[in-house]
Amino acid sequence: MTAAVVLLIVIILALAAPFYASTIAHTDPFRSTLTAKIVVDGKRVPVMAPSTEGLGLGVTPIGPTFQAQYFLGADTQGRDVAARLLYGGRNSLMIASASTLLCLTLATLIGVVSGFFGGTTDMLLSRFLDVLWAFPVYLLAISLSIILIAQGISIGPITIDSGSLALPIAIIGIIYVPYVARPVRGQVIALKKSEFVLASTGLGIPRWRILLFDILPNVMTTLIVFVPLMMALNIITESSLSFLSIGVQPPDASWGTIIQDGQALLYNRPVVSLAPGIAIVITVLALNILGDGVRDAFDPRSKLRPR
């Protein structure tokens, strides 16, 4: 329950990004403000101050002010890190949720059809899953990202631009299909041999009805357990791809792109990279703990909890 509350707070803060940027911070987190000045402790200071290190060349972003404007400081473009952190959280959570839904939908379709019908259908779908399984996950994701982001997708009337968030959603959703489809397939094969399915078959009930009303409801509990665990995995994958500049593309932001923005500021303004890194840790940890709780709740073989 604590993990669920933490996750809910993260979601609410991410959804409040436009309100925070326009009403509280009064800033546009996607526009460079290299010459802007703000009031800190009664003094008007520049957002990008002249550098005092080395030869004094260049500028240094303002650090955390812990006030409405630039609460966590600015990045190399003079943009408000706190506002970008919230906007980046929106994209990271949205991509993770959508890719999880896509992955579970494809995995359920493949796993159920393969396990229920068997024979040639099972052989063909299993070999397809084996091919995807053979590729290292991140190598496959990086390869697809480089190809698709460079030229986009155009399939008949459907066109997806290279900067669209649909690309990382599709890539992340596809690469993890074998990791969900195989357990689903195994569970369906076990359910086919269960007594209630054999009884339904003996009574002459149509196969489609057995599939919809006997097999799928029992598979849904497994899929529900996969939801928070896959979301946590997808957040890490999306952040990794965005950090490598092959995930979310400018002007959009995600936690991975913000970490990349702060890479050059690790020594004088580490909060630019630390803030999204901490956000990823908190969110992924909450999702994993929530996933363990959901698994225990749906596992009939789990030990009885002491009262």
N, C-alpha and C positions, 0 to 999 in steps of 0.2 A: 504493500500500500504506500509505503514511503517512496519507493521508486516511481510509482504511478503519479504521486503528487509532484515529485521533482520533474518528471517528464511533462506533466500538464503545465507547470510553471514555465518551462522552456518553450513550449508551444505557444502559450499566451504571450510571452515576451516577443517571440518571433512574429506573431500576428500583429503585435502593436507597433511594428517598425515604422509604418507611415505616420502614425500618431506621434511617436517619439521624435521623428526627424522634423516634422513640420510644426508641432506645437511646443515641444520641450526644448529640443536642440536648435531649432530654427536654422536648419542647414540642409543642403542637398548633398547626400552622401555619394552621388555619382558625378559631381562636378568639381573640377580642380579649383582650389581657392589658395593659390600661392601668395597672393598679396593681401589676404584678409587680415584683419586685426580684431581681437576680442578683449574684453575687460576681465582681468583676473586680479582679485584682491585689490580692487580699486584702481588698478593700473591698466592702461591700454597697451597690449603686447601683440606682436605679430604672430600669426599662426606658424609661419616658416621663418625662424630666426637665423641670422647669419651664423655659420659654423664657427666655433671657438677652438676646434681641434686642428692640429697640424698646421698647415699654411693658412687656415681660415677660409678655405675655398668652399663654395656651396652653402647649403642651408640645412638646418636641423629642424624637424617638425616639433611642434610643441608637445610636451609630455602630458600625462594625465592631469586635468584640472580639478576633477571631482566636483564639478558643478554642471549646470545644465548643458552648456556648450563644451564640446570636446572633453567629455567626462573621462574617456580613456586616451585622450590625445589625438594626434593626427598622423596620417601616413605620409609617404613621400610626395603625394599630390595635394596635401593639405586637406584631405577629406576626414570627416569625423569618424573615428574608428568605432565608437560605440554604436552609431547609427548603421554603419556598414556591417557590424557584427550581427545586428538584429535582422537586417535585410538578407545577409548571407545565411543566417539560420533558417529563414523562410525558404530559400531555395534548396538548402541542404535537406531539410525535413521533407519538402515537397518532392524532391527527386527520389529520396529514399522511400517515401510512402508509395509513389507511383510505380517505381521499379519493383518494389516488393509485391504490389498488386499484380503487375504484369508477370513477374516470375512465378507467383503462385498459380495464376490462371493457366499459363502455358504448362507448368509442371503438373498441375492437376489433370489437365486434358490429356497430356502424353502419358502420365503414369496410370490413370484410370483406364484409358483405352488399351494401353499395352498390357496391363495386368489382367483385365477382364476378358478381352477377346483372345489373347494368346496367339499361338501359331505363327504365321508369317508376319502378322501385324506386330506382334511382340518382338520378333526377331529384328525387323526393320527399325522400329522405334528404339530398341535397346542399342543397336549399333550406332544410331544417330546420337544417342546420349553418350555412348563410349567415345565417339569422336570429339564431342565437346569436352568430355571429362579428361581426355588426353592432353589438352592444352593447359598450361599453367594459367590460373585465373587472371592474374595481372598482365601477363604477356598477351593473352587474348584480348583483354579490355584495352590495353594500350594500342595494339595493332588495329582493332576496329575503330578506336577513337581517332587515330591519326588519319586513317583512310576516309572515314565519314565526315570528320570535321573539315577536312581539306576540300571536299567537294559536295557535302550534303547528301541527301537522299532524294531520288526522283523515281517513283514507281507509278507509272501511268498518270492519273490526275493528282496523285498525292506527292507533294513536294515539301521537304523539310530542310530549312536553311541550315547552314553550318553553325550558326550561333544559337539555334533553338535549343531550349532545355529538353525537348523531346529526344534529342540524340543521346545524351548521357542516360536518360531514363531507359531507352530501348537497349543500349549497350549493357548497362548494369543488370537490367531485367533478364536478358538472354543468357549472360555468361553463368549465372547461378542456377539455371533450370535443371541441369543434371543432379545437383546436390539436393533438390527437393523432389524431383520426379522419381528418382530411384527408391527412396523410402516409401513414397506413395504407391508405386508399383508393387513393392514387396507387401505392403499392407493389403492391397486389393487382392493379390494372389492368396494371402492367408484368409481373407474374408470369403473368397469363393469356396473354400473348403469348410467353412463354418456350417454348423447344423441349420441355422435359420435360413441361410441362402440355399442349402441343399433341399430343405423343406419347401421353400418357395419354388424351386425348380421342379420338384416332384409334383407340386400342385398345378403345374402348367402355367405359372405366371409368366408373362412376356419378359424377355431379357432386359428390354429397356426399362421396364418398371422395376425390376430387381436392381438395376444399376442406379436408378434415380432415388429409390425409396429404401433400399437396403445397404448398398455399397457407399454411396456418396455421404449420407449422414454420419457414417462411422469414420470416414476419411476427414471430415470437416474438423474434428477435434485435433487431429495432427496438424492441419493447416493453421489453425488458430494458434497453436504453440509456436509454429514457424514465424508468425508475423513479427513479434518484437525482436526475435533473434536475427531474422533477415534484414529488418530495418537497421539494426545496429551495424551489421556487416556492410550494408549498402551505404551508410553514412561514411564509413571509413573508406570504402572504395571510391565514392564520389569525391571525397576530400583529397584522396591521393591523385586521382586523375586531374582535378582542378589545380592542384599544386604544380602538376607537370604541364599546365596550360593546355591540356587536351580534354578538359571536362567542361565546366561552365565557362563561357566566353564573355569578355567585356561587351557591353557595359554592365552586365549582370554580375553579381557577386555571390560567393559561397564561402564557407569557412576555409576551404582549401585555397581559394584565391587570395583571401586576406592573409593567410600564413605566408603565401608566396610574396605578397606585397611587403611584408615586414621582414623578409629575409635579409635585406640590406641594412636593416635597422636593429639587428639583434644586439649590438653592443651599446648603443645609446638610447634606443627606444624599444626594448624587448617586449613591452606590453602589446605591441601591434601583432606579433605572432603568438604571444602567450595567451591572449584573450580567446581567440578562436580555438586554440589548442585545448584550453581548459573547457571550453564549451563542448567540444567533441568528446572529451573524456567523461564529462558529467552526463551527457546525453547517452552515450554508448553504454556507460556503466548502469544507468537507470534502465535502459532497454534490456540489458542482459539479466539484471536482477528481476525485472518484471517478467521476462521470458521464463526464468527458472520458477517463479511463482505460478505462472500460468501452466507450466508443465506439471508441477506438483498437483495443481488443482484438477487437471484433466487425466492424471495417471491413476487408474483404478488399482494399480499394484503398489502405490506408494504407501508407506507406513502410516498408521493412524497417528495424528498429532496429539500430543498430551493436552489435556484441557485444564 
